[in-house]
Amino acid sequence: MLVAGVLLAAFGLGLTATGAALMVAEASQRDGRYAYTDTDRVQTVGHAITTTPLTVHVDEGVSVGTFSLDDLISLQLRATSVVPDQDVFIGIADAADVSAYLSDVPHAVFGDDPWDTGYSVDNPMAWGSGADDDTVVDDTVLDEVPGTRAPEPPAEQDFWTQSATGSDQQTITVELQSGDWVVVVMNADGTRPVWVDVQVGAHTELFGLANPGALVSGIVALVLGLPLILLGAAGLGRDIDRGPGVGVPGAAAGPDPLRLSGHLDPGVSRAMWLIKWALAIPHYIVMALLWFGLVVTTIASGFAILFTGRYPRSWFMFSVGVLRWNWRVGFYAYSALGTDRYPPFSLAPADYPAGLDVAYPGQLSRGLVLVKWWLLVIPHLFIVGILTGGGAALSSASENGDAGWNFSLVGLLVLIAAIGLLFTGRYLPGLFNLIVGLNRWVYRVGSYVLLLRDEYPPFRLDQGPEEPVEPEPGDAGSAMGRGETPPEQPTAGERPRS
């Protein structure tokens, strides 16, 4: 049920977003308005700027419903001279006529040089490519074509299908007709150089045809998918809750409601980590579905907390189960490389070296649910960004306009551990304890963001395979008073003593 709900909801979300975008696009083109690209400023030392041939095949009499092809799609081309008081010409004509007109005339071409063999449909469009003598203006690449003669003024030619001339912005409307077409921009008197701003606009009725169906279908899919997700997550949560000692108040005895453990297997393979990315693919697919469901249940639980002050228990168990699954896979793969035992496909606690549980809260603050997941957690998010690479990704995206692989402290430490395993066969216990401690910090913040707790995550790095145990009042003092040594915390690779 959960899988069906996630697939339906994801499909519905995509269709709804598409429908909304189509609605905005349709509104922007009402009353015959056109949607234009950003202005490109281009220039050449030659007499003209042209496109490579644009091949159009249109069947006569084509229509969609009551709309003819001309009604469905219409294009406009704009050109404005950058030089004051310079008349500009823009026109479109058959490729063969333009080839003859500009033969041996210096000019520039968008894309590859088509003039060596004349204009032909065998020369494909190659926007943004160029030769050694390219001209680059505002990221627009032009191929400069040499020549020895000056052309006649373009407005005096009679082969143009559409053309416009003037000192202000000139616009032509292009009707789709079969043929090989070339767009030409020149100074009206045919002189050089040419320096212009160009834009392409489009108007279509397809947005109106597609929009109602996409938007309605998306809403229907969401209406069907979201309840399936909530019901499926509740069913899985109830199954987890039937297990002994899971999520009950006080089950996570200690200074923190979240209990994360990870015990290093002594026989971790030297080189198996090289292929764990492939072995874990089935888990990654399942986790993508689970995390989609987790987002939905968290939003629904937020409303439940806001009105009742309680986190629905079945959804709570499901959320903890997803975190548990995520930690097992991370412990097996590249969050720790702590074991070679394949993680179980289960949300419930299991006999596995990595475990996670969160004590079920009896009551949660109604007011905190509005701010804790985004405002109060900001200091921790900066730290988690450093640990997981999100902070570096944000910095890279801000500086470069794009994102890629970025620095992650946990990833770097795991890489060091992996190289050590490869060459020595040993996993340094101190390094393992540090990696588990960093992951524990991340999951504490995650449980807070997911509304599972009201206790603010501590700014404290608790290293080691087990959470620190908070002694009862007087225990440590009594033990020292009797000359006894308090129990030690387990070290890496050691299970707690019973």
N, C-alpha and C positions, 0 to 999 in steps of 0.2 A: 504494500500500500504506500509506503514512504517513497519507494523508487518511482512508482507511477505518479505520485503527487509531485515529486521533484521535477520529473521530466515534463509533466503538464505545465507546472508553474514556470519553469525555465522557458519553455516554448511560448507560453502566454506573456511572460515578461518581455521577451524579444519582440513579439508581435505588437504588444501595447506600445513599446518604445518606438517601433517602426511606424505604427499608426499615428502616434503623437507627432513624430518628425514630419510625416506626410501632411498632417493637418497644418503644421506651421508653414511648410513649404507651399501648400495650396493657398493659405491665407496671404503669403507674400506675393503670389502671382495673380491675385484677383484683379478684375478690371483690365486684363491684358498686360499687366506688369511683368517684367522680366527679372530673373535672378542672375546677377552678374558675378563674374569672377573678380578677384582682386586685380587692381591695375598693375600691369607690367610695363616698365619703362625700357624700351629697346632702342638701339641706335646702330647705325652702320656708316662707314665712310663711302659706301656705294650709293647708287641712285634709288634703290628699292629694298624693301623687306618683304619676303614672300614665305608662304608655307610650302611644304612638300605636297604632292598631289593628294587630295582627299577623294577617295573613291566611294561613290554612293550608288547603291542598287535599290531601286524602289519599284515595286510592282504597281502597275497602273490600277487605279480603282481600289487600292487598299483602304480599309476602314475598320474601326473598332466600335461596334455598336452604331450609334448615330454620329460618331465623329469621323471625319476624314483624316488622312495622314497630316495634312497641313494644319488642321485644328489641334491635333495631338501634340505635335512637336514643331516649334518655331525657334530659329536662332537669330540673334542680332550680334553684329560686330561693330565695335566702336574704336575710333582712333582720334587722338587729339595731339596736335603739334606742341612740342615742348618749347620751341623757339617762338617768341612773340611775333605776331603779325605774319606768320608763315602759313600759307594755305596748305592743307593736307588733303590727300586723295586716298580713298579706300575703295577697293572694288574686288569682285570675284568674277572669274572667267574660266573658260575651258583651258585645261593644262596645255594643250597644243598651241593655242593662241598666245598664252603667256610665254611659252618657251620661245616662240618666234619673236615676240616683242622684246624680250630681254636677252636675246642671243648676243653674246660678246659685250654685255653691259655689266659693269661691276655692281654687285648687290649682295645681300645677305639672305640666308635661308634658315628657317627653323629646322634643325635636324641635319641629316646627311645631305651632301651635295648631290643633287639629282641631275646636274647639267652635263656631266661627262657623256651620258648617253641620251640626253634629252629627258623631259618629263615622261615618266612611265609608271604605271601602277605596280610594276615589279620593284620599284624603289619604295620600301615601307616607311611609314612615319617613324621618326626617331627623335622625339622631343627630348631635349636635354643632352643629346650626344653631339660630338663635333670633331673636327680635325685639328691639326696643329695650329692653323691660323684662325682659330675661333675668336669671336668677340663675345665677352661675357659681361652682361649688364644686369644687375639685380637678379643674379642666379639664372638668367635666361641666356642660353647658349645659341649663338648664331654662327653658321658657316659662311665665311666670306668667300664669294666667288669672284675671281678676277675678270676683268674685261677692259676693252680699249675704246669703246664708243659711248656716247651719251644718247639716251632715248628721247623720243618725241614726248611732249606732255601727255600724260596718261588720259586726261579727260578728252583729248581729241581722238582717241581710238574708239572704234564702234563695236568691239567684240565683247565688251563687258556685259555680263548678265545683270548685275546690280552694281551701282557705284554712287559715290557721294564726294563732293568737293567743297571746301570752305575753310575759314580761319578758325572757327570754333570746333567744338566736338562734332565729328561726323559719324553717322550711324547708318548701316545698311541692314535690312531684314532679308535673311536667306531662306528661300523656299527649297525644300528637299526635292531634288530632281536627280535622276540617274545620270552618271557621268563622272569624269575625273576633273576635279575643281581645284583651283589655286586662288588663295586670297593674297592680294597685293596691297601694300601700303607705301605711298611715295609722297614727296613734295608735289604740289599741284603743277608746278612748272617743270618737274622732272630733274631738278638740280640735286646736288648732294652737298653735305651729308644729310641723312634722314634720322630724326630724333623724335620719337613719338611715345605716347602712352596708349596702350591697347587694352581692351576688355572684350570678353565674350559673354553674351547673355543667352539664356534659354527660357522658353515658356512652354509648358506642357499641361495638358489636361489629364495626364496619366495619374497625377497625384490624387485628383478627385475621384478617379475610377477605382484606385487601389485602396484609398484611405478607409472608407467605411468598413470594408471587409476585414482589413488587417486589424483595425482597432477593436471591432466587435469580437472577432475571433480571439484576440489576445485577452480581452476582459473575460470572455467565457472560459478560456483555458485557465486563467488565474482563479476564477470562482470555483472551478472544479478541482484545481490542483492544490490550493492552499489548505482547504479542509482535509484533503487526503494526507498532506504532510503532517498536520497537527494530530490527526487521528493515528497515523502510523507511528509518529514519534511517541505519542502517549502509550500506545501498545507496547513498543519496545521498552519504554521506561518502566512500565508495570512488570514486564518480564525480568528486567534487571532488579527491580525492587523485591522480587520474591527470593532473591539470594540472601543468605544470612549475613548480617552485619554490614550491609551496604547503605551508606548515606544516612544512617540514623543519627540523631543528635548525639554528639559526643564521640562518634566513631572515629573522628579525626582528632583524638586527644592530643593536645600540644599547643604551642603558641600560635599556630595558624590553622584556619579551618581547612586549608588544602594540604593534603599529605601526598607528596611525590617521592617515590623511591626508585632506585635504579642500582642493581648489583652487577658488578663486572664479572662476566664469565671468565674463568682463568684460561680457557682454551680458545680464545678468539683467534680466528684464522689470520694468517699474515696478509693474504691477498684477496680474500673474499669480498672485501669492501670495494674492490674495483668493479664488481658486477652487481652490487646490491641495488643500484639505481634501477636495473632491469628487473631484478627479482621482486622489488617492491611496487612495480607498476600496478598490479591488481589492487593493492591496498590504496594507491593514490587515486585510482578510479572510484573506489568505494568511498574514500574520504571526501572526494569532491561532492558526491551526492549527500553524504552526511553533513558536511559543512553548510551546504545550501539549506538543508532542513534545520540545522542548528540556528542559522540566522532567522529563519521564519519563526521558530519556536521561541527564540529570545525576544523578538519583537512582541509576539503574543503574550509572553510571560511578563514583559514590561508593563503592558496594560493591566494584566491581572494583579501585579504588585501595586500599581498605582491605585486601583480601586479596592483591593482586598488586603494589601499588606503581606500577601503570601505568594510564594513561588509554587505553582502547581507541581505537586510531587512527581508525577509521572514525567513531565517535561524536564524537571530538574534532573531526574535520573538519566534521561536521555542525553542531556547536555553534558553531564559528568562522563557518561559513557563515550561520547564523541571525543572529549579531551583525553580520556584514558586510551582510546584507540590511537589517537594522534601521537601520544607520548610513546606508546609501544613501538609504533612504526619508526618514529624518530630515534628511539633508543637503538633499534635494530639497524637503522640506516644512518643518515648523516647528521643527526643531532647529537649522537654520542658514540656510535659504533661499539656499543657495550656488550653485544651478544651476537651469535650467529644463529640462534634459535629463531625460526620464522614466527612472526607475530600471529596470534590467533585472530580469525575473523569473528570477533565478538566484542560487544560493548560492555559485557559484564566482567567482573574481576576474574582472573585466571591465574594458574600457576605459571608465572612468567617473571623473568628477572626485573621487569619494569612494571610499576603499578602507580595508580593515582586514585585518590578518593577525595571527596569534599563533604564535610558534615552538612546535613540538611538543616537549613535555618528554620527555626520555628516562626519567626516574624522578621520582616524586612521593612525598612523605612520607605514610606510612600513618596516622600519628597526627594530622597537621594536618587531614586530611579530616573529622575529627570536630568540629573547633571553628572552622576558619577562615571558613566560610561564614556563621556567625552571631555568634560571640563576638569573634574577633579583628578582624572588620571593622566593629565598632560605631562606632569614631571616624569612619571614612569614611562610614558610613551617615548620620550626622548632617550631614556636609558635602553628600553627594549629595541628602539631603532638602531642603536649602536650594536647591541648584542646580536641582532638578527639581520642587519644590513639595511633596514628600512630607512634609517637616517641618512646613510650614504646615498641611497637611491633617490631620496628626496632632494638632496643637495645636487646630485648629478642632473636630475630632471630640471631643477631650477636654473642651473648654470648652462646646460647644453641643450635644453629643450627636449631631451629624450632620456630614456632610462635603459640600463643594461645590468650586467653582473657587477655587483658592488661589494665593498668591504663588509664582512660580518665577523665579529669577534668569535662567536661560537664556531662558525665555519672555519676560521683560521686555526683555532685550537684543535678542532677535529681533524683538520688536514695534517697538522703536526703529529697528532696521535696516529693517524693512518700511516704516515711515512715511517714513524718509529716502529709500528707493527710490521711494516713491509721488510725493514732491514734488520730488526732485532727480535721480532716475535714477542715483544713485551709492550704492555700498555702501562705507562707510568701512573701509579696510583694517585699521586698528587694532581696530575693533569686530569685524570678521570673525575676526581672529586670536584675540581673546579668546574669542569664542563657540566656535571650534574647540577651543581649549585647555580650556574647561570641559567640552565633550563628551568630550574625550580623558580627562579625570579620571574622568568617569562610566563610560566603557567599561573603563578600567583596573580600577576597582572591580568592575564587572560580570564581567570575566573571572576575577577572584579568587573572587568568590562562586560562579561556575559551575565552580569547581574546575579551571580550565584552567591554573593556575599556582600555584607555591608562593611566588614572590617577592612580598613585601608591597608593595602599591601605594604609590608615593612620595607624600608630602605636598608635591607640587610642581606648579605650574601651567605646563606647557609649551605656550606659545602658538604659533600659526603653522600653516601648511598641512601641514608635515611634522614627524615626530618629530625631536628633537635627535639628532645623530649623535655617538656616543661616540668620540673620537679614540683611535687606537692610542697606546700609550706612546711618548713622544718625538716624535710627529708635530708637535704644536703648537710645542714647543720648537725642533725642527729647522727648522720653517718660519720662525719668528721669527729664529732664528740666521742664516738665509740671507737675512734681509731681506725675506721673502715674507709676504704677507697670507694668513692662513688662509681657506679657502673660506667664503663667506657662506651663511647659511640663506636659502632661497627666501622671498620675501614673498608676501602674498595675491595670488592671480591668476597666480602664476608657477610653472611646472613646474620640477622639478629639472633642472639642466643635466647633460647626459650627457658 
